[in-house]
Structures are given as C-alpha cells and as structure tokens.
C-alpha cells in the first residue's frame, strides 16, 4: 500500500527526484523554497512530515544529504550518488578531510564507487597517460597507507609533494613508476614515501586536457 501524501508533499517528492536525477544530489532547503515558490519553513515542515511517513531519510541531524526511500524500504534508485571531497593537497597521515583543504566536491555513482571515505585529487601532468590518466583528471581514491606491487596510488613524497604513480616495493627502496616514457622512474628510501590512497577510478572533467 502506497504512503498517502498530500499534494504539497507529493510536489516536494517529485521535485527532489527531479533534482537528484539532474544534479546527483539533493538541493538545499533555500534552493527548494525558491524553486517551488514557498517559504523555507514550509519546505522544512514538509520534509519533517515526509520523514515521519518514511518517504525520505536525512543523513544526520544537520545534514543536507537526503535519501528518498522506495516502496521496499530501500534507498530509491534515483539516490545512487555519493559526494566526495576534492582535496587541495594530500597530508601525511589520515584522515585527509580537514575542510580547509577541500577544493570543492565530486559527485560519483555509488554503484561504481563503493568504498568508504573516498576522496578525489586533481591530476597534474601527463606522467600517467599510458594508464589513461591525463592532466586535469580527477583521481578517485580510497584512503590506504599500504599498496600491493603494481597498484596505482597517491603517494606523498618527503611529506610535501603528492604524486599519482604505480607502486613497487623492492628490498632496499620504493619505486614510483610513471606510465609515460618521457618521465623517469623515481626511487626513494622507505622513509621518504607515504602511501595515502589507492586510485580506484578516474573521472574526466571539463578541465581535463
């Protein structure tokens, strides 16, 4: 049996579905109020009632993240997106998520990216073009401080410079190998390199070259 909604509540649900399908995330309450031509308080009240009816679920008390709930009680198919931070730089150690280091966010399909605490880093240079990673791409990473040989990682060199390279561990050094013959293989001592994440995907943006 479908949950009975008032016309106003159905209007808000339809609006949220449309916005999520179009942008990948729910709009702010102020944006919803502007688009629907109603007050901020009215949007807030309708959301509270929809929560009570089990139609939407808010992620945390103060979060803007909303989940539309389907008839089976699962998250609606339109809400399949996850928003991850684009970090301005990679810090030594985890977590990586100090807000002041963010350079915006990236919306990803959660059916393709299932890791927790994902982050993204904009690629600089073309040293990994042989692996299909180009200047300006967003490297989507899962936080990790170790790597298997041959994995593509985000590594912090000398606790300063973040680089995306293929990782190899040797008996007496760490090798960070590019995928472009124009760039040299880099070799470092064990204490000079900190793995910060494994690259699990690449998102090409309008800024990519």
Secondary structure, 3 states (H helix, E strand, C coil): CCCCCCHHHHHHHHHHHHHHHHHCCCCCHHHHHHHHCCCHHHHHHHHHHHHHCCCEEECCCCCCCEEEECCCCCECCCCCEEEEEEECCCCCCCCCCCHHHEEEEEEEECCCCCCCCCEEEECCCCCCHHHCCCCCCEEEEEECCCCCCCCEEEEEECCCEEEEEEEEECCCCEEEECCCCCCCCEEECHHHEEEEEEEEEEECCCCCC
